[in-house]
C-alpha cells in the first residue's frame, strides 16, 4: 500500500478510522486525566461515529478502513500477522503477586494462545492490563485485581499517531503519557499493510499528526505543547520532500493570562486552522496573527535552511494567495476549523450550533473554579454566542462559506467532540489524488 499526501484539498480516496470501544468507558471514568474536554455519552458517541463512517463511505465514496477490524482480519487470514499480535500482547500484559500464581497465569496465557481469538490480544494492547494475583485460604481462593494502565481512550483520534506526507508515513511519538502507546497499534497496521514508514519519531522528539497540514507547494508543521523542536527537526530531516515548510509556533490565547496559559485550547495546528480548498483556509484570525512562522527552504535531501525574517500564519497564508474565512473564539473552541476536506472546495464540517452550549457550560465551570484564568475567555465566548445566534451564522452556515463556493456538509458530533477533536482529528487520510 502506498500512503502519500501532497495537498489537503486533493480528492480523499482512502481513510483509516477507529470505532471507540471499551477503552472509551475507562476514559470517561476520569475525563480530565484522559485528555477529554468533558463527559459525554459513550453510546451516543459510537452512534455518531457510525454516521461519520456512513457519510464517508456512502455520500463521498471514500474507501474507509477501520483500525481494529483491519488488524483482526489480517490476523485471522495470515498466521504471521497473528503471531506478531500475540507476541505484542504477551509483551504488554503484566502479572504481579503470589509467585506460584503468577507463574501459573503466565503459562496459561501462553498455552491458551491457540484457542483465544485475535480480538483478545488486540484488547490487551488496547487496555494494557496489570494482573495482580493474591492467594487466599482454601481451594482456588484467589484475590484477582486487574488494573488497566493508561488505556488508549484517545485512539479514535486517528489523525495524531502519524502524519501522511509526500514521503509516506511519519510515525508520531505522542507528547502525553496517556497516548504514548497508541502508535504500537497504528504501526502494527501500517506494517501489516506494507505501507512505507518514512521515519518514526525518536526520543526526545515528540510529534502528533494534528500539527501537519500539506498544501501542495509547501507544508505547515506546528510546534508547541504536542510537537516539540526535536520532532520538527526530525520531520524536516526525514519526513518531508516539500520545497518550503512553514514551522508554526502554537500561539498563547490572548484572553488567557500568560502565566496561566492553557495549551489545550489550540493544542494542534488543526484546532485553529484548516484548509477548505486550494484557495481558501479557515481559522481564528485572533490566533493566526499571534502564531509565529519560521520559513524553511529545502536545500537538498533532508536539508532545510531557515529564512532570517519571521512572519505570522495569517500573513504567511495570505502571501500565498489564500483567502481566510475568520471564525470566532467560540467557534474555534467548538471545533469549527477541525473539518475534513473531502476534495477541493468540499468539507465535512462539525455542526457547531449543536456543540456550543456544551462548550460554554464546560468553560463556565472552568471559569467558576478559576475566574482569573478563564473569566475573560468565558466573557468573549458568551458575546460570540449572542452574535452568532442573532445572525444565525454558526459555522459552517456562514455567508463567507457560500461566497467562497465551499460546499459544507455538516455532521453532528456532539458527543465525540467531548474527547477534544472533530472530523479532521478522527480520520487518518491515507490517500488523496
Number of C-alpha atoms within 10 A of each C-alpha: 12 13 20 20 25 23 23 26 26 20 17 23 18 20 22 21 23 21 20 21 19 14 19 23 16 17 23 20 11 13 19 13 12 23 19 21 20 20 18 18 15 18 12 14 22 17 16 19 22 12 15 19 23 15 16 19 16 11 9 16 13 19 16 20 17 13 20 20 13 15 24 21 14 17 21 14 11 12 11 13 20 20 15 14 23 23 14 18 20 17 11 16 19 16 17 14 16 14 13 11 17 18 13 10 15 15 11 11 13 12 11 11 16 11 7 12 14 20 17 15 21 19 17 21 24 26 20 21 21 17 18 18 20 17 16 11 7 7 7 8 10 15 11 12 13 12 14 16 13 20 26 26 26 23 26 26 25 25 24 29 27 28 28 27 25 20 20 21 26 26 26 27 27 23 17 13 10 18 20 16 20 24 19 13 20 21 19 17 19 18 13 18 14 12 17 17 18 18 19 21 24 14 9 11 21 24 34 27 28 28 26 27 25 22 19 17 12 19 22 21 26 28 26 20 18 25 28 18 17 17 24 21 16 20 26 21 16 18 25 27 21 22 15 20 25 24 24 23 22 25 22 19 19 13 16 18 16 11 7 11 16 16 15 15 18 21 22 27 30 26 27 27 28 23 27 29 26 18 17 22 18 24 27 24 19 17 22 23 16 18 23 21 26 21 21 20 16 17 11 11 11 15 14 19 13 15 10 8 8 13 16 19 25 23 16 19 17 14 10 11 12 18 17 22 19 19 23 22 26 24 26 24 26 29 29 32 32 30 30 26 24 25 22 20 20 19 23 25 25 29 24 25 22 16 21 21 14 20 22 19 13 16 21 20 14 15 18 14 12 11 14 13 20 22 20 16 22 26 15 14 23 18 15 18 20 11 14 18 12 10 10 12 15 24 25 26 16 17 13 15 18 12 8 16 13 17 19 24 17 16 19 20 25 22 23 26 25 22 24 21 29 29 27 26 24 28 22 25 25 24 22 19 14
